Amino acid sequence: MRDRQEESVAVVYLHAPFCVRRCFYCDFAVTVSPSPPVGSWISALDRELRLVEDEGLFGLARELETLYVGGGTPSLLGPAAMDGVKEVLGPGRLAREDLEWTAEANPESFHREVARRWRQAGVNRLSLGVQSFQAPVLRWMGRLHGPDDAREAVALARREGFANLNLDLLFGLPAEVDREWRKDLEAALALRPTHLSLYGLTVEPRTPLERAVRDRKVSPAGDERYREEFLWAAERLRAEGYRHYEVSNFALPGFESRHNLAYWQLRPYLGLGNSAHSFRFPMRRWNLRDWSAYQKAVGEGKLPVEGEERLSPAQARLERLWLGLRTDAGISSGELPSAGRGLLAGWIRKGWAEWWGSRVRLTAEGWLLLDSLVVELDGVLERSELQRDRGGKGGR
């Protein structure tokens, strides 16, 4: 029997769904509430955690390694929110010296008292939703802050002791938006954050952006513009000493997101809150998306699970390939059949991949083709397995 502590979950995500308003492009599980019910949120998380503990599938470790509070806009919850989180999880679970505790914030709601109380509670990594430093672009997105608010939020975070700081930026905006991408990235670099997350804008179903595209009011960025902005940013950030360790993520050495790395390494994790996901191989499940439905379920003593899936061997193989190739850890070529190694060699010749010791990882050019390359390699592996199985049956 495996040790219970070995099976415990040390990676936790909490979802805070509240926002003052929904951004133009957003499809997250968001509840519009300028004055969010902080007490109700804390109580709901506490009830869900007790239900999870009674269930016994996601037993928490005595000390967590990472905690991530995302949203939504967690900073909208105010100064005392993280004290409430600490109370729910138990101070002992957050006592580990090297705990990475991340909380997301928007510049307009990240005030001095929020910063101070969060830092006192134990939050030591801040992720600011900046998206752009250009006022017209921020207005188009539906953001509530201006360029100076973002700079002031960074300065405030540093004054209050947040040495580990991520900035989110969006690229690949429609041609109709008068945006200078290089100017935005240089503005971010001038602040010298320890981490940058660059996300290409996608048109998600049932968003105002999708309706605008459908009505031909805006046009999604073309492939060439998307490619140019991504490759230039990757080169520029590497030149400034940032490690491009995942498709969308760049970090100064030692400041990689340990929480997200746990996801990409298929480690078990627990998600609490509406729409949150939990995983323990081979099972993944997710909570009710709607805040009111989630709150009602836990209030009635029911686990707020909306659905789950168990990865088949084929699904697990595909997921391992995709997660391995989306990071700079890459995959081991020695574990692949000859046809798979031949395919990787072709990628290397085309500049899509490179050797890294005994492993193969994608280049920035290759990451632009990530999904199609993974599907291609998975198809080769599936055919090799079928041939091996047929050969084995024929020899009996």
RODO-2510 file (C-alpha; in nm, 4 decimals, decimal comma):
residues 396
     n   res          X          Y          Z
     1     m     0,0000     0,0000     0,0000
     2     r     0,1296     0,3452    -0,0884
     3     d     0,1908     0,5929     0,1899
     4     r    -0,1108     0,8209     0,2446
     5     q     0,1087     1,1292     0,2467
     6     e     0,2505     1,0297    -0,0939
     7     e    -0,1039     1,0228    -0,2313
     8     s    -0,2062     1,3555    -0,0805
     9     v    -0,2667     1,6656    -0,2905
    10     a    -0,0275     1,9564    -0,2425
    11     v    -0,1464     2,1771    -0,5317
    12     v    -0,4706     2,3757    -0,4868
    13     y    -0,6623     2,6236    -0,7030
    14     l    -0,9414     2,8489    -0,5734
    15     h    -1,1757     3,0261    -0,8145
    16     a    -1,3028     3,3757    -0,7317
    17     p    -1,5610     3,4430    -1,0050
    18     f    -1,6505     3,8065    -0,9399
    19     c    -1,5810     4,0970    -1,1762
    20     v    -1,7137     4,4529    -1,2017
    21     r    -1,7952     4,3794    -1,5655
    22     r    -1,7128     4,1210    -1,8277
    23     c    -1,4356     4,2051    -2,0734
    24     f    -1,5114     4,2115    -2,4459
    25     y    -1,3277     3,8855    -2,5183
    26     c    -1,3836     3,6951    -2,1925
    27     d    -1,5445     3,3505    -2,1723
    28     f    -1,4331     3,2650    -1,8162
    29     a    -1,6755     3,1636    -1,5417
    30     v    -1,7427     3,5196    -1,4299
    31     t    -2,0233     3,6683    -1,2211
    32     v    -2,0700     4,0435    -1,2603
    33     s    -2,0830     4,1880    -0,9090
    34     p    -1,9194     4,5234    -0,8243
    35     s    -1,9614     4,4398    -0,4537
    36     p    -1,8987     4,0643    -0,4344
    37     p    -2,0318     3,8555    -0,1424
    38     v    -1,6949     3,7789     0,0145
    39     g    -1,8391     3,6040     0,3174
    40     s    -2,0588     3,3803     0,1040
    41     w    -1,7613     3,2924    -0,1162
    42     i    -1,5453     3,1945     0,1811
    43     s    -1,8297     2,9927     0,3336
    44     a    -1,8941     2,8086     0,0069
    45     l    -1,5258     2,7172    -0,0299
    46     d    -1,5232     2,5921     0,3288
    47     r    -1,8310     2,3750     0,2703
    48     e    -1,6880     2,2310    -0,0497
    49     l    -1,3562     2,1470     0,1141
    50     r    -1,5356     1,9621     0,3956
    51     l    -1,7346     1,7648     0,1364
    52     v    -1,4181     1,6797    -0,0544
    53     e    -1,2456     1,5667     0,2638
    54     d    -1,5432     1,3452     0,3515
    55     e    -1,5318     1,1947     0,0029
    56     g    -1,1654     1,0987     0,0444
    57     l    -1,0479     1,1120    -0,3200
    58     f    -0,8475     1,4350    -0,2887
    59     g    -0,6940     1,4300     0,0559
    60     l    -0,4855     1,7429     0,1105
    61     a    -0,1252     1,7290     0,2199
    62     r    -0,0336     1,8544     0,5652
    63     e     0,1539     2,1353     0,3887
    64     l     0,0694     2,2681     0,0428
    65     e     0,3376     2,3331    -0,2182
    66     t     0,1350     2,5788    -0,4263
    67     l    -0,1896     2,7709    -0,3880
    68     y    -0,3381     2,9774    -0,6701
    69     v    -0,6341     3,2131    -0,6286
    70     g    -0,7647     3,3040    -0,9733
    71     g    -1,0714     3,4500    -1,1298
    72     g    -1,2531     3,6583    -1,2068
    73     t    -1,0904     3,9386    -1,0151
    74     p    -0,9677     3,8187    -0,6735
    75     s    -0,8479     4,1704    -0,5825
    76     l    -1,2123     4,2809    -0,5997
    77     l    -1,2702     4,0696    -0,2859
    78     g    -1,0742     4,3199    -0,0797
    79     p    -0,8064     4,3118     0,1925
    80     a    -0,9502     4,0374     0,4173
    81     a    -1,0150     3,7771     0,1476
    82     m    -0,6827     3,5952     0,1825
    83     d    -0,7187     3,5789     0,5593
    84     g    -1,0462     3,3975     0,4910
    85     v    -0,8732     3,1617     0,2485
    86     k    -0,6105     3,0874     0,5118
    87     e    -0,8803     3,0077     0,7631
    88     v    -1,0546     2,7692     0,5222
    89     l    -0,7430     2,5731     0,4322
    90     g    -0,5919     2,5917     0,7790
    91     p    -0,2834     2,7985     0,8630
    92     g    -0,0774     2,4818     0,9050
    93     r    -0,1244     2,3871     0,5416
    94     l     0,0187     2,7238     0,4388
    95     a     0,3187     2,7132     0,6719
    96     r     0,5692     2,5604     0,4305
    97     e     0,8686     2,7919     0,3922
    98     d     0,8831     2,7559     0,0128
    99     l     0,5061     2,7705    -0,0461
   100     e     0,4181     2,9483    -0,3702
   101     w     0,0930     3,1373    -0,3082
   102     t    -0,0284     3,3254    -0,6140
   103     a    -0,3243     3,5618    -0,6295
   104     e    -0,4529     3,7431    -0,9362
   105     a    -0,5310     4,1128    -0,9297
   106     n    -0,6447     4,3874    -1,1635
   107     p    -0,4685     4,7241    -1,1340
   108     e    -0,7836     4,9245    -1,0554
   109     s    -0,8721     4,7141    -0,7498
   110     f    -0,5215     4,6482    -0,6197
   111     h    -0,4915     4,9106    -0,3486
   112     r    -0,2427     4,9617    -0,0660
   113     e    -0,4534     4,7876     0,1977
   114     v    -0,5201     4,4924    -0,0337
   115     a    -0,1489     4,4578    -0,1040
   116     r    -0,0507     4,4868     0,2602
   117     r    -0,3091     4,2449     0,4008
   118     w    -0,2499     3,9895     0,1263
   119     r     0,1233     3,9949     0,1880
   120     q     0,0684     3,9594     0,5613
   121     a    -0,1610     3,6633     0,4998
   122     g     0,1150     3,4894     0,3046
   123     v     0,0537     3,5660    -0,0637
   124     n     0,4017     3,5862    -0,2185
   125     r     0,3351     3,5826    -0,5925
   126     l     0,1135     3,8361    -0,7678
   127     s    -0,0307     3,8067    -1,1185
   128     l    -0,1508     4,1393    -1,2598
   129     g    -0,3984     4,1475    -1,5488
   130     v    -0,2387     4,4329    -1,7423
   131     q    -0,3126     4,3191    -2,1029
   132     s    -0,1929     4,6484    -2,2566
   133     f    -0,0331     4,9820    -2,1675
   134     q    -0,2267     5,1720    -2,4367
   135     a    -0,5446     5,3509    -2,3311
   136     p    -0,7464     5,2994    -2,6548
   137     v    -0,6661     4,9275    -2,6498
   138     l    -0,7734     4,8945    -2,2865
   139     r    -1,1022     5,0692    -2,3652
   140     w    -1,1639     4,8334    -2,6593
   141     m    -1,1021     4,5334    -2,4346
   142     g    -1,3426     4,6649    -2,1723
   143     r    -1,0723     4,6976    -1,9072
   144     l    -1,1312     4,9396    -1,6209
   145     h    -0,7745     5,0548    -1,5656
   146     g    -0,5461     5,2875    -1,7559
   147     p    -0,1738     5,2591    -1,8408
   148     d    -0,0647     5,4543    -1,5345
   149     d    -0,2789     5,2346    -1,3070
   150     a    -0,0807     4,9301    -1,4199
   151     r     0,2533     5,0971    -1,3536
   152     e     0,1356     5,2166    -1,0129
   153     a     0,0128     4,8671    -0,9249
   154     v     0,3563     4,7230    -1,0040
   155     a     0,5284     4,9900    -0,7922
   156     l     0,2851     4,9279    -0,5053
   157     a     0,3379     4,5513    -0,5220
   158     r     0,7128     4,5977    -0,4944
   159     r     0,6840     4,8421    -0,2048
   160     e     0,4718     4,5909    -0,0146
   161     g     0,7196     4,3074    -0,0647
   162     f     0,5962     4,1172    -0,3718
   163     a     0,9256     4,0150    -0,5314
   164     n     0,7619     3,7522    -0,7550
   165     l     0,5455     3,9383    -1,0052
   166     n     0,3737     3,8233    -1,3256
   167     l     0,2182     4,0505    -1,5881
   168     d    -0,0428     3,9228    -1,8364
   169     l    -0,0424     4,0699    -2,1873
   170     l    -0,2669     3,9965    -2,4872
   171     f    -0,1333     3,9876    -2,8422
   172     g    -0,2830     3,9095    -3,1818
   173     l    -0,5556     4,1731    -3,1617
   174     p    -0,7838     4,2510    -3,4575
   175     a    -0,6474     4,4803    -3,7262
   176     e    -0,9204     4,7334    -3,6448
   177     v    -0,7601     4,7921    -3,3019
   178     d    -0,4855     5,0518    -3,3293
   179     r    -0,2348     4,8663    -3,1160
   180     e     0,1459     4,8808    -3,1198
   181     w     0,2446     4,5394    -2,9847
   182     r     0,6154     4,6129    -2,9633
   183     k     0,5483     4,9284    -2,7645
   184     d     0,3409     4,7297    -2,5150
   185     l     0,6042     4,4631    -2,4632
   186     e     0,8759     4,7235    -2,4159
   187     a     0,6583     4,8989    -2,1572
   188     a     0,6267     4,5712    -1,9689
   189     l     1,0003     4,5045    -1,9897
   190     a     1,0718     4,8500    -1,8496
   191     l     0,9022     4,7320    -1,5279
   192     r     1,1239     4,4210    -1,5151
   193     p     0,8663     4,1707    -1,3880
   194     t     0,9983     3,8294    -1,2896
   195     h     0,7408     3,6580    -1,5122
   196     l     0,5383     3,7408    -1,8240
   197     s     0,2413     3,5528    -1,9673
   198     l     0,1617     3,6361    -2,3295
   199     y    -0,1728     3,5094    -2,4555
   200     g    -0,2878     3,5232    -2,8144
   201     l    -0,6433     3,6541    -2,8429
   202     t    -0,8912     3,3849    -2,9451
   203     v    -1,2527     3,4324    -3,0466
   204     e    -1,4505     3,2304    -2,7926
   205     p    -1,8149     3,1280    -2,8395
   206     r    -2,0885     3,3420    -2,6852
   207     t    -1,8658     3,6427    -2,6175
   208     p    -1,9204     4,0005    -2,7375
   209     l    -1,6073     3,9536    -2,9480
   210     e    -1,7615     3,6575    -3,1275
   211     r    -2,0729     3,8618    -3,2051
   212     a    -1,8589     4,1475    -3,3351
   213     v    -1,6694     3,9070    -3,5622
   214     r    -1,9938     3,7488    -3,6803
   215     d    -2,1343     4,0943    -3,7596
   216     r    -1,8099     4,1810    -3,9404
   217     k    -1,7340     4,4705    -3,7098
   218     v    -1,3877     4,3304    -3,6349
   219     s    -1,1622     4,0784    -3,8062
   220     p    -0,9444     3,8316    -3,6118
   221     a    -0,5716     3,8797    -3,6555
   222     g    -0,4418     3,6841    -3,9518
   223     d    -0,2035     3,3926    -3,9075
   224     e     0,0935     3,5927    -4,0326
   225     r     0,0371     3,8795    -3,7873
   226     y    -0,0134     3,6361    -3,4998
   227     r     0,3048     3,4513    -3,5971
   228     e     0,5091     3,7697    -3,6321
   229     e     0,4020     3,9100    -3,2948
   230     f     0,4643     3,5807    -3,1131
   231     l     0,8070     3,5135    -3,2640
   232     w     0,9283     3,8699    -3,2129
   233     a     0,8175     3,8638    -2,8474
   234     a     0,9853     3,5280    -2,7868
   235     e     1,3131     3,6511    -2,9323
   236     r     1,2967     3,9838    -2,7482
   237     l     1,2274     3,8246    -2,4110
   238     r     1,4979     3,5623    -2,4476
   239     a     1,7425     3,8426    -2,5262
   240     e     1,6442     4,0040    -2,1941
   241     g     1,7219     3,6872    -2,0000
   242     y     1,3736     3,5356    -1,9778
   243     r     1,3349     3,1597    -2,0127
   244     h     1,0619     3,0650    -2,2602
   245     y     0,9601     2,7615    -2,0574
   246     e     0,6062     2,7101    -2,1904
   247     v     0,4183     2,8212    -2,4998
   248     s     0,2777     3,1359    -2,3367
   249     n     0,5063     3,1809    -2,0374
   250     f     0,8432     3,3480    -1,9810
   251     a     1,0330     3,3726    -1,6532
   252     l     1,3573     3,5029    -1,5170
   253     p     1,5579     3,2039    -1,3882
   254     g     1,4019     3,0634    -1,0716
   255     f     1,0679     3,2417    -1,1142
   256     e     0,8787     2,9842    -1,3222
   257     s     0,5216     2,9215    -1,2040
   258     r     0,5497     2,6075    -0,9934
   259     h     0,1720     2,5848    -0,9772
   260     n     0,1279     2,5698    -1,3541
   261     l     0,4245     2,3339    -1,3890
   262     a     0,2372     2,0919    -1,1619
   263     y    -0,0536     2,0929    -1,4097
   264     w     0,1776     2,0309    -1,7048
   265     q     0,3510     1,7465    -1,5212
   266     l     0,0165     1,5718    -1,4601
   267     r     0,0516     1,5968    -1,0834
   268     p    -0,2694     1,5682    -0,8772
   269     y    -0,4414     1,8953    -0,7921
   270     l    -0,7617     2,0101    -0,6254
   271     g    -0,9812     2,2919    -0,7531
   272     l    -1,2366     2,4601    -0,5261
   273     g    -1,5033     2,7042    -0,6416
   274     n    -1,7401     2,7210    -0,9343
   275     s    -1,5924     2,5914    -1,2632
   276     a    -1,2736     2,4716    -1,0878
   277     h    -1,1115     2,1506    -1,2131
   278     s    -0,9512     1,8731    -1,0078
   279     f    -0,7265     1,5919    -1,1272
   280     r    -0,5827     1,2667    -1,0027
   281     f    -0,4635     1,0393    -1,2784
   282     p    -0,6538     0,9080    -1,4656
   283     m    -0,9595     1,1035    -1,3456
   284     r    -1,0380     1,4693    -1,4110
   285     r    -1,3546     1,6417    -1,2944
   286     w    -1,4955     1,9915    -1,2952
   287     n    -1,7423     2,1882    -1,0866
   288     l    -2,0663     2,3571    -1,1789
   289     r    -1,9866     2,6665    -1,3833
   290     d    -2,2556     2,8992    -1,2504
   291     w    -2,1797     3,0638    -0,9159
   292     s    -2,5387     3,0492    -0,7897
   293     a    -2,5759     2,6804    -0,8809
   294     y    -2,2433     2,6018    -0,7160
   295     q    -2,3351     2,7919    -0,4005
   296     k    -2,6733     2,6156    -0,3827
   297     a    -2,5175     2,2708    -0,4223
   298     v    -2,2609     2,3075    -0,1446
   299     g    -2,5235     2,4744     0,0747
   300     e    -2,7318     2,1573     0,0400
   301     g    -2,4340     1,9391     0,1293
   302     k    -2,3732     1,8144    -0,2256
   303     l    -2,0429     1,7991    -0,4075
   304     p    -2,0768     2,0640    -0,6826
   305     v    -1,9381     1,8365    -0,9547
   306     e    -2,0781     1,8957    -1,3020
   307     g    -1,8859     1,6272    -1,4908
   308     e    -1,5826     1,4034    -1,5001
   309     e    -1,3738     1,1966    -1,7376
   310     r    -1,1337     0,9077    -1,6996
   311     l    -0,8475     0,9078    -1,9422
   312     s    -0,8206     0,5962    -2,1553
   313     p    -0,4676     0,4731    -2,2378
   314     a    -0,4946     0,6461    -2,5771
   315     q    -0,6154     0,9719    -2,4202
   316     a    -0,3402     0,9571    -2,1581
   317     r    -0,0776     0,9104    -2,4287
   318     l    -0,2092     1,2101    -2,6217
   319     e    -0,2227     1,4248    -2,3089
   320     r     0,1334     1,3364    -2,2056
   321     l     0,2590     1,4259    -2,5524
   322     w     0,0721     1,7553    -2,5570
   323     l     0,1773     1,8567    -2,2070
   324     g     0,5391     1,7541    -2,2652
   325     l     0,5690     1,9379    -2,5942
   326     r     0,4052     2,2567    -2,4674
   327     t     0,6946     2,3065    -2,2223
   328     d     1,0670     2,3308    -2,2781
   329     a     1,1086     1,9962    -2,0998
   330     g     0,9992     1,8325    -2,4239
   331     i     0,9768     1,4539    -2,4596
   332     s     1,2261     1,1696    -2,4516
   333     s     1,2987     1,0378    -2,7997
   334     g     1,4416     0,7132    -2,6601
   335     e     1,0949     0,5954    -2,5584
   336     l     0,9558     0,6346    -2,9126
   337     p     0,9426     0,3763    -3,1919
   338     s     1,1607     0,4343    -3,4981
   339     a     0,8747     0,5976    -3,6892
   340     g     0,8272     0,8493    -3,4070
   341     r     1,1988     0,9278    -3,3938
   342     g     1,1967     0,9774    -3,7680
   343     l     0,9108     1,2245    -3,7398
   344     l     1,0973     1,4225    -3,4730
   345     a     1,4056     1,4308    -3,6933
   346     g     1,1924     1,5860    -3,9663
   347     w     1,0697     1,8524    -3,7253
   348     i     1,4279     1,9346    -3,6313
   349     r     1,5279     1,9745    -3,9964
   350     k     1,2392     2,2180    -4,0469
   351     g     1,3320     2,4247    -3,7422
   352     w     1,0238     2,3215    -3,5436
   353     a     1,2156     2,1294    -3,2769
   354     e     1,5635     2,0921    -3,1319
   355     w     1,7673     1,8478    -2,9292
   356     w     1,8004     1,9157    -2,5576
   357     g     2,0248     1,6449    -2,4194
   358     s     1,8445     1,3183    -2,4862
   359     r     1,5116     1,4968    -2,5254
   360     v     1,3427     1,6835    -2,8065
   361     r     1,1596     2,0083    -2,7454
   362     l     0,9744     2,2436    -2,9741
   363     t     1,1137     2,5790    -3,0811
   364     a     0,9017     2,8948    -3,0853
   365     e     0,8267     2,8154    -3,4513
   366     g     0,7162     2,4678    -3,3499
   367     w     0,4959     2,5972    -3,0699
   368     l     0,2925     2,7848    -3,3284
   369     l     0,2096     2,4397    -3,4712
   370     l     0,1747     2,2625    -3,1354
   371     d    -0,1698     2,1078    -3,1764
   372     s    -0,1125     1,9762    -3,5274
   373     l     0,2334     1,8386    -3,4410
   374     v     0,1003     1,6557    -3,1359
   375     v    -0,1830     1,5007    -3,3370
   376     e     0,0658     1,3944    -3,6045
   377     l     0,3004     1,2289    -3,3541
   378     d     0,0139     1,0657    -3,1677
   379     g    -0,1094     0,9149    -3,4945
   380     v     0,2353     0,7657    -3,5598
   381     l     0,2471     0,6175    -3,2096
   382     e    -0,1034     0,4768    -3,2394
   383     r    -0,0183     0,3027    -3,5675
   384     s     0,3022     0,1629    -3,4178
   385     e     0,1104     0,0221    -3,1228
   386     l    -0,1459    -0,1402    -3,3527
   387     q     0,1282    -0,2974    -3,5630
   388     r     0,3035    -0,4258    -3,2512
   389     d    -0,0208    -0,5721    -3,1170
   390     r    -0,0971    -0,7438    -3,4483
   391     g     0,2552    -0,8842    -3,4643
   392     g     0,2263    -1,0187    -3,1128
   393     k    -0,1051    -1,1886    -3,1833
   394     g     0,0271    -1,3391    -3,5048
   395     g     0,3208    -1,4956    -3,3237
   396     r     0,1130    -1,6806    -3,0655
***
